[in-house]
């Protein structure tokens, strides 16, 4: 079709020129001018045709994305760089959306040194998204999470409201949120749909140190400081840890269920992505009493962390480091005054549908050095495997897992999983 259209346009140009010159036979000099004029017209028509085809192709891609729900161009790179999931295209007031994600896991791990085996199949989580855009500036977003498939006396299942917040655009560079929020820390706490990360299970560092998934009730400002620089600043409910759980941070999440708010927490994050393919973040949280006044032997808590991810073509490498410092003689007595972890994860996309990864994890929830009581608490874990995206929003996963813990209680084996998002 392109050739026929171009031929017709060229023929029309030649015919028009020949008609204008038909009154008398042209000289050689005039014929040369005619040929040059025709050539310019042909080049101009070709450029117009190519521009029209590009617009048609772009329009077709946009229609396909709207019909399928696929990410916009560059969406995969944004996902790799940790961009938070958002279901809205601003400017479509009155729109209500429904979505979700879920994942089924099979774990086949053999215990060693006193550790128990783990051989189980678990529909770990199923989440439903519900959002509404009230106007061009105000929108609502929520997630309801179902864990472990069943809720009864013999199961560990549960139903949780993981997000439920209102967001308002203050201006083009600044937004405000209020409600049930995900803490802006790490990679997975905000972006944890199964097709968007490697490995069957979420990495243990972001489960035990961040700790993912970590939601709170509060308010947050998020915006752009300058090109390539953005920030998040949140005031929200704090942790409530205790000596009964060895002051482990994961056990301190209150999940905004009648959360004690005697002592609030502040979280801030700075993000830089001024270089193509590279994103760096630094985050900090402070709370003046991590036990909400229930333990006179414990006090303030500080969380410091950094992340980095670099993507070039099919290769990506991610790294994270996070550390808690807890005040008080109670945490120090058992080495919980310092809790830290880090991991590094290189990955390679063999094709658009198949990717390989490896990850080394190192963490310790009793890494304090003030006493010798924290010995044999360090944990290390290697994972390596593949993701196979049979559809951009559907993934099959497999990985090998090897542990090397200081107490000798290790689990080694493999994991299989399937995940989806829509």
C-alpha positions, 0 to 999 in steps of 0.5 A, a space after each residue: 500500500 505504501 508503494 502504491 500511494 507513493 507512486 500515485 503521489 509522484 505521478 501526480 507531481 510529474 503530471 502537474 509539472 508536465 502540464 504546466 510545461 506543455 505549451 512549448 518544448 523545454 530546453 535542456 536547461 529548463 528540463 534540468 530545473 523541472 527534474 530538480 523541482 520534481 525531485 524536491 517534491 518527491 522527497 517532501 512527499 516521502 517525508 510526509 508519508 513516513 511521518 503519517 505512518 509513524 503517527 498511525 503506528 503510535 496510535 495503534 500501539 496506544 489502542 493496543 495498550 488500552 485494550 490489553 492493560 499492558 504497560 506503556 513504552 518504557 514501563 519495563 525499565 521503570 519497573 526494573 528501576 523500582 517505580 511504584 505501581 499506579 493504575 491511573 492515567 491522570 485526566 480521566 475523571 470519574 473512572 473506576 478501576 479493578 485489578 489485582 495480583 497473586 502467587 502460588 508457591 511450592 517449596 521443597 527444602 530439606 532441613 539440616 542441623 536441626 532445621 525442619 524440612 519444608 515441603 508445601 504448596 501454598 497460595 501465598 497471597 491474592 490481592 484485589 485493587 480498587 481505585 477511583 479517580 474523582 477528578 483530574 487532581 483527586 484519586 483513591 487507591 486501595 488493596 485488599 489482601 487474602 493470605 494463605 487461601 483459608 481463614 480458620 482455626 487451623 490455618 495461618 490465613 488472613 485478610 488485610 487492608 494493605 493500602 487505602 489512601 486518597 491522593 491529591 495533586 497540589 501542583 505539577 511537581 507535588 502530591 499529597 497522600 493520606 490514609 493507609 500507605 506503604 512505607 517508602 523504603 527498599 525495592 519490594 515494599 512498594 513494588 511487589 507484584 510477582 511479574 515484577 521481581 525475580 525469585 519465587 519468594 520475596 528476598 529475606 532481607 526485605 522481609 526481615 529488615 525493611 520489613 516487607 510488606 509494611 503498611 502504616 496509617 498516616 500522611 505523605 508528600 511526594 514530589 520532584 525537587 529538580 530534574 532527576 531528583 524526587 522525594 517522599 516524606 511521611 508521618 505515620 504510626 510507629 512500630 511497637 516491638 517488645 522483648 518477647 519478640 527479641 525486638 525483631 522489627 518485623 514483629 513490631 508492625 501494627 498494620 493500622 489495626 487500632 495501632 497505638 499512636 503514642 509515638 509516631 514515626 517519620 520516614 523520608 526518602 531521596 531518589 536520583 535517576 538522572 542517568 539513563 538506566 541508573 537509579 539510587 535512593 537513600 531512606 531514613 526512619 526515626 521513632 523516639 520510642 519503638 515500644 510505644 512506652 511499654 518497655 523502659 529498657 528500650 527507646 528510640 529507633 533509627 532505620 538507614 538504608 540505600 538502594 541502587 539499580 543499574 539497567 543496560 540492555 538485557 543486564 540489570 544489577 540491584 543492591 540494597 543495604 539497610 540497618 536499624 539502630 535501637 537505643 536502650 539496655 534491653 535491645 543491647 542485652 541480646 544484641 538487637 540494638 543493631 539489625 542489618 541486612 544487604 543483598 546483591 542481585 544480578 539478572 540477565 534477560 535472555 529473551 523478552 520472555 526468559 530471564 536468569 538471576 542470582 542473589 546473595 542475601 546476608 542479614 542478622 536481627 541480633 547483630 549488636 556488638 555490645 555483648 556476646 549474646 548475639 553470637 550465631 545469629 547471622 544468616 546467609 542465603 543464595 538463590 539462583 533461578 529463572 523467570 519465564 513470562 508467558 505473558 507480560 503479566 503472567 510469570 512462571 518461576 523456579 529457583 534453587 535455595 542454599 542457606 549458610 546460617 551461623 547456628 547451622 540450622 540450614 534449609 536447602 532445596 528448590 522453589 517453584 511458583 506462578 504469579 500474575 497481575 492485571 
